[in-house]
Amino acid sequence: MNFRKCILVLSLLLPMAARAQYQGTERPVNDSTLVLSLDDAIKIALSENVSVKVADMEVQRTKYARRGSYGALFPQINASGMYSYAIQKQKVYFGSDSDEGGSSSSGGGMAGMMAGMFEPIYYYIEQLIAQGTVQPYIPPTPDPTTEETSSGSDAIEMGRSNQVTLSLSANMPLVNAQLWESLRLTGDQVELAVEQARESRLGTVASVKQAYYAVLMAKASYEVYNAVFENAVQNLKLTEQRYRVQKASELDLTRAQSSLASAIPNVYNAENSIYLALWQLKAVMGLDLDRPVDVAGELEDYADQMFFELNEASESSLDRNTTLRQLSKQAEMLAKQIRMQQFAYLPTLALSLSYNYYTQSDKFQLSQWKWLPSSTLGLSLSIPIFSGGQRYHAIKQTRVQAGELELQRQNTERQLRIGIRQSLSTMETAMRTHDAAAEALKTAEKAYDIASKSYQVGKSTLTDLNNTELTLTQSRLQVASAIYNFVVAKAGLEQTLGYDFVNEEN
């Protein structure tokens, strides 16, 4: 008797709680619940989904990289400054390399040139000394303690202790085919990032649709199992009434109690499936998991979409498929990379400009320093001759990579066409299943009504009623499952064919 009371309490509380939460999904459960249509869910996902945001940021990053690469065409201007202190100054010699006792007036190179220049002066000084006008110069006696030789005394120190140099340089390429091709390559990188962002959006839309349909499927399952539960409650009440008047056996009463007890877990599982599906939908949309959200409509509303032109879809091309588009763009980039590597054999011409400000001083007094400017303008021509085969093997490597990419593209296209056929086959099977299940549902509903009324008047058993109810439950689930399989396969087919976002500017 206690078991019977518990069943009755559950039978009263569970339908009330279920109806309070899910009855009337067209309006919000409370003021804070966000009721979403499919279009609303997609719009929110495209603005809040993390993968979409990351893809958009990647597009912006590649655009900045492209703009920065164009800076290589403009002059590269740099300024520099240097200060140095001479710890030991450099020395030079103007004499010859003869022995210490030899004459220093002969020799070649710088010494011979200097001797030739000063020879008239030496001759004039000798004439003055011979006339007695000028006293001859007598060199001092060398100090024996010093290690400096006569040849060492001829060295002259050059430069000053403090040296400061300020320079401004500018370089600009005039002819550089490899650089120009690399700039075209950065433009392709931007286009590839845009296509990857489109792929992210297509994937997000497909995920939102599948999650949205999963919520509707969970609700449809809940409605079916909840109907089974309510029927079990009514059957138990009727069986108890008949048992009291001895028109039903104890076996029938036990079966009615067992049917009600077995219906309760299905309702709980279906209710939990709704929670899980809503969490998945909120996760795909990028919303807070604690925010109350509900979906509008029913799965049956999409039954009108189950009339699809299969022949037209099967003949659709993969021109808008994002995966093949990315592979094609990568193939174009590899072709340009090969040309860029081939252009490495061509000469390059560059323009350079340099302006320097220079000063030297033995005293660290800035006000007395004298600055001397100098500037140069030049053209530099670089002709590549030999690099040990680096450029040759780099081209070979890129061509092999292009061949690998072509094989990958062919295999990807083959797999995509298999996926299209699978989606079309699933959709066709779902349409046929839906038609058959819909006819079976009408028959099952009629059979259940007859069995229910017959059981009420005592012309049929509870077993007959349970069998017809089981058939009715299976038919309802088959109808809902057929619609769900169709819309999910259709969402996958649209993603493969790239039907969403036809206007690429938005």
Secondary structure, 3 states (H helix, E strand, C coil): CHHHHHHHHHHHHHHHHHHHHHCCCCCCCCCCCEEECHHHHHHHHHHHCHHHHHHHHHHHHHHHHHHHHHHHHCCEEEEEEEEEECCCCEEEECCCCCCCCCCCCCCCHHHHHHHHHHHHHHHHHHHHHHCCCCCCCCCCCCCCCCCCCHHHHCEEEECCCEEEEEEEEEEEEEECHHHHHHHHHHHHHHHHHHHHHHHHHHHHHHHHHHHHHHHHHHHHHHHHHHHHHHHHHHHHHHHHHHHHCCCCCHHHHHHHHHHHHHHHHHHHHHHHHHHHHHHHHHHHHCCCCCCCEEECCCHHHHHHHCCCCHHHHHCCCCCCCHHHHHHHHHHHHHHHHHHHHHHHHCCEEEEEEEEEEEEEECCCCHHHCCCEEEEEEEEEEECCCCCCCHHHHHHHHHHHHHHHHHHHHHHHHHHHHHHHHHHHHHHHHHHHHHHHHHHHHHHHHHHHHHHHHHHHCCCCCHHHHHHHHHHHHHHHHHHHHHHHHHHHHHHHHHHHHCCCCCCCCC
